[in-house]
Amino acid sequence: MSSYRYSLAFAQERDREDPLRKFQSRFHFPKVNGEAAIYFCGNSLGLQPKAVREHLDRDLESWASKAVDGHFEGDAPWFSVHERSKAALAEIVGAKKHEVVAMGSLTTNLHALLVSFYQPNGKRNKILTEAGAFPSDMYALESQVKYHGLDPDEAIVEVGPRPGEHTIRTEDILQAISKHQDELACVMMAGLQYYTGQVFDMKAIASAAHAVGATVGFDLAHAAGNAPLHLHDWGVDFAAWCSYKYLNSGPGNVAGIFVHERHGNNPALNRFAGWWGHDEKVRFKMEKGFVPMYGADGWQNSNGNVLGMAAHQASLDIFQEAGMVHLRKKSVQLTGFLAFLIREISGESGVLEVITPNAEAERGCQLSLLIHKGGKAVFDEFYQNGIVGDWRNPNVIRIAPTPLYNSFEDVFRFAKILEQSLSKFA
Ligand SMILES: *Cc1c(COP(=O)(O)O)cnc(C)c1O
């Protein structure tokens, strides 16, 4: 029996009991038709924390008043700007501080990490990924494979859903890893699939990949700040994510990487180096001979984007205050309520179907609705009623209630609008 009820009073009661309720007012909300929207699009671009300005102002002030001396002077000198975010990022992805660093941008970082962790050798030259991956990841893999003189059609192994199914079975991923055991160099896939919202069993995938002698990495664009992650304990070799989705750090802002500590000083790995990855004690000697910093820091290329990092930190402070464990607890409830209401309302209508797995461990906050009738008009109807979700071709609406700035009442109001739309499209 479900403990949820389709009633406003129920939703409001849950909001009153919600210990994270206060965080909603820390964000700016966009307007639709002149009214504050119900924002369910944190999977694409997280909302702006109000504290962003204050954080930016501090570094703008340093730049204005200290200029070049801002690198080494003041409360938060830019020389070590990449240190600011480590504690929060380590908590978010389940890592040690020296295993993570904020740097670069997601796709660029994937390339940098693949240079190190995808080193095809003779017949062990394949890379395994999920079918229907985010396009940037497909292009990154294709071009990496070609860079090594290999044919993407042969070197990239894709695992997809079985016919008639929407999500990928863990057993099929593990089976594919074992089938290609002598040829697999690397497994690189999403931690949380952007289209279906499925969370993969990263722990099982990591151990299966290691068992056959392959490295393993995850793109956590949709998982960071959303799903529970224990990268260190799972033994994952590398990971990368962006900060502008659930991490609310602003469009295109600085991304982040994880490199397991066992590779912290591993000279067997190739890398494309830059001065900011060079031992900081001797960095300004400006001499030949790259000596990497220990840990993830050794993958940095350039000096940190200070203004971007300032906005990033405004959001990470909120994550630290709220705590990932509490956020996840609320998220499970909030998305559970959404799933319950969608089942109650759309049950027999045939208009839509939730393709995100129903099991708690196999999803984050997002539900993907496959639209069978009405197509994009269903999405437009939501939008006209103040719901910001997003539409993904060919026929999916993604709705992502986030525990930081969405309420149970938001989810209830969405359900009312869904009910009204269904009467038009059923
Ligand atoms: C959002 C997203 C990207 C975007 O890459 P950028 O380099 O930040 O533009 C890449 N891969 C996945 C899986 C994503 O979800």
PDBQT file of the ligand as one rigid body, heavy atoms in Angstrom, charges set to zero:
ROOT
HETATM    1  C1  LIG A 501      24.684  17.584 -20.288  1.00  0.00    +0.000 C 
HETATM    2  C2  LIG A 501      25.562  16.480 -20.774  1.00  0.00    +0.000 A 
HETATM    3  C3  LIG A 501      26.716  16.766 -21.526  1.00  0.00    +0.000 A 
HETATM    4  C4  LIG A 501      27.068  18.176 -21.906  1.00  0.00    +0.000 C 
HETATM    5  O1  LIG A 501      28.429  18.310 -22.163  1.00  0.00    +0.000 OA
HETATM    6  P1  LIG A 501      29.164  19.734 -22.068  1.00  0.00    +0.000 P 
HETATM    7  O2  LIG A 501      30.563  19.397 -22.409  1.00  0.00    +0.000 OA
HETATM    8  O3  LIG A 501      28.977  20.254 -20.671  1.00  0.00    +0.000 OA
HETATM    9  O4  LIG A 501      28.513  20.652 -23.050  1.00  0.00    +0.000 OA
HETATM   10  C5  LIG A 501      27.515  15.711 -21.920  1.00  0.00    +0.000 A 
HETATM   11  N1  LIG A 501      27.196  14.429 -21.619  1.00  0.00    +0.000 NA
HETATM   12  C6  LIG A 501      26.093  14.125 -20.885  1.00  0.00    +0.000 A 
HETATM   13  C7  LIG A 501      25.777  12.693 -20.559  1.00  0.00    +0.000 C 
HETATM   14  C8  LIG A 501      25.234  15.133 -20.472  1.00  0.00    +0.000 A 
HETATM   15  O5  LIG A 501      24.128  14.831 -19.798  1.00  0.00    +0.000 OA
ENDROOT
TORSDOF 0
